[in-house]
Amino acid sequence: MNYIWKILGISAQNELITHAKYNVSLTDQDQTVETEGNWWFSGTEIKVPFDQVTEEMVASWIEQETMKDGINLIKSRLEEQLNELNKQEAVVAPWMPQVFTPKN
């Protein structure tokens, strides 16, 4: 499974990042699930000069702050969604051309 974090935007106060908008996707073979959200940092002092902060750092800070009892809440929810998708049998939507495909 491959997680991809993207930071879509940040807010700062006195060069201290206070908020980040993020997108995380999880891919496993041919299935992908993703989520987008906002995270307000808990006020812990970030000791990195503002002009040296990277997207990877902000994503890492969100990952750290969303841990509860050793489980990352964002990642675990994506894993649940991906597992449910993998259990479902694909069907053709009623408005799409209907094609009969025999099962082996």
N, C-alpha and C positions, 0 to 999 in steps of 0.2 A: 504494500500500500504506500502511496506517495502523497504526502501533504504538500500543498503549495500555498504559502502565505503571501498576500499582497496587502500593502498598506495604501489605502486609497486617499487618505488625507489625515492631517493632524491639526491639533490646536495647541497653542503654547501660551504661557504666561511668564513674562520675564525670562524667556529662553528655557523654561522648564516645560516639557511636553506634558500636557494634562489630559489629552484625549486623542484617540486614534480611531479612524474608520477602517475596517479591515474586511478582507474577503479571504476565505480559506476553502480550498477544494481538496477532495480526496479521490484518488483514482485507483481502481483495482481492475486490471484487465481492460474490459471495454465499458465499464460503468464509472460514472463520475457523479459525485454529489458536492454541493457547495453551500456555503452560508456567508452572509454578509452581516456585519454588525458594527456597533460602536462600543468602545471601551474607554471608561474614564479611570485613569490611574489613581491608585489609593493615596497619593500624596507623598509617597516615599521619594526621598531626594535622589534624583538621577545624577550621577557624578560625571556624566559625559558632556563635554562642551557641545552646545547646540549644533554648531557647524560640522561636528564630527559624527553626529548620529546617523546611523544607516537604517534602511528599511528592515534589514535582518535583526538589528537590535530592538526596534520597536515591536516586531513580531515576537521576538523572544520574551520581551517584557510582558506582552499580553499572555503568552503561553504560561509564564511563571505565575501571573496573577490569577489565571483561571484554573489553577490546580486546586483540587479539594480531595483530601484523603489519598493523595498520590495519583489521582486521575485527572486528566485534563478534560474539563467539561465540554469544551468546544469539539475537541477531537473525538471524545467518546460518543457525542451525539451524531457526528458525521458517520462514525463507524456503524452505529445503530441503523441509520438511514440506508447506508450502503448494503448492509446485511439484509434489510427488508427488500431492497430492490433486487438483490440477487435471488431471493426466494420467489419472487413474482414471476409468473409466466407471461411473456409478452403476447399481447393481442393487438389486432388491427383496429384502430378507432373506427366507429361506425361511419364517419364521413370520408374515410379513406377508401381507395379501391380495395375491394375484398378479393383476396387471392387465397385459394386453397393450397395448403402445403401439407403433404402427408408426413406424419411422424414416423420415424424409424423404429 
